Amino acid sequence: QCIFRVKRNKTSYLIQCDPTETTLNIKQQLHSLIEQPPSNQRLILLSTNDVLDDSKTLANQKVENDAIVALTLRKGFRLC
């Protein structure tokens, strides 16, 4: 198990996950928190500035315990 922080503006979400989960799984978890579909979300690993690939696992993308990930939304979409 690992826990990492997803930051958007002044809000942080703590996500508990397994390193074998894909980025898409994480976006689906976030969907229930922010009411934005996974297709509108983009996650960026701040330590490398890499955009996370939906089809790859967190372990493959070197998202480790205590990592900080930035959440951005596609243009034209806003949080309610």
Sequence and secondary structure as in RCSB ss.txt:
>XXXX:A:sequence
QCIFRVKRNKTSYLIQCDPTETTLNIKQQLHSLIEQPPSNQRLILLSTNDVLDDSKTLANQKVENDAIVALTLRK
GFRLC
>XXXX:A:secstr
 EEEEEEETTEEEEEEE TTSBHHHHHHHHHHHH   GGGEEEEETTTTEE  TTSBTTTTT  TT EEEEEE T
T    
